[in-house]
Amino acid sequence: MSPQPPPIPDGLTPEEEETFLQLHGYAFNLKEKTGAAYLSATGGASLGDNVPAQAFDFYMQGLLKEAGQPTDPIERMLVEQIALAHHNIGRLYLLAAGAETLVQAATYNAAAVRLVAEFRRTALSLKKYREPPAAKHFTVVKQQNLAQNQQVALITAEEADQQRFSKQCDSELTSNKAIEHVPQQNIISQPQTRGSRETEPVEAQRANARRPATPARRGPVRPPVAVRDWSEDCEGEDEIGS
């Protein structure tokens, strides 16, 4: 892949234009060729002169193409890091196999195991990065206007289970009628209310029904002042007698 010449800004001298093109070529190599250069420097030490440096460039470009030719620079970096981790894991295992002492072999193997874990985490990060953003879900809560005299009761889970059990038992009965509870009659006489309705007679209880008779007052009894006898004569007139 060769760099495409960028548009040259206006007002530059010929020397400045040449410098601008050189810097653009360097920037292109940093973006497209550094992954292959790092892989050549690390993997080439183990492979020797069997693989030329240009082959690493072809390898990295082909790997990016197989990965979907990502245009996102962060996604391209993740693919290159996975390739570097993969080949350096092999290099560490190769060094562990050719170690002269047991301590060196254990050190190389431990480093390889840690790099394998990083390889897996980077691969999962690439997969997560490629996933589309999740849609935001929201719930619309509408206001419920309650009546003035309506009561709202909080029912616990146990009470709900009891209600379901009672409904199930009622459905198993032979009669579909609900049991009517007759309210107890109030034996205490209630005061009469005023209104348009006619008053109903209320049986009053004798307050002194069981009270013992009051003993007679001691002393002389005074005669009444006057005794009136209301009797009607034959002519319909009343006579007053004493």
KAPE-V374450 format. One record per run of one state. SS is the DSSP state (alpha for helix, beta for strand, coil for the rest). FROM is the first residue (numbers start at 1). LEN is the number of residues. If there is no record, write none. Layout:
# KAPE-V374450
SS/FROM/LEN, SS/FROM/LEN
This chain:
# KAPE-V374450
coil/1/13, alpha/14/19, coil/33/1, alpha/34/17, coil/51/2, alpha/53/14, coil/67/6, alpha/73/25, coil/98/4, alpha/102/29, coil/131/26, alpha/157/16, coil/173/58, beta/231/2, coil/233/5, beta/238/2, coil/240/3
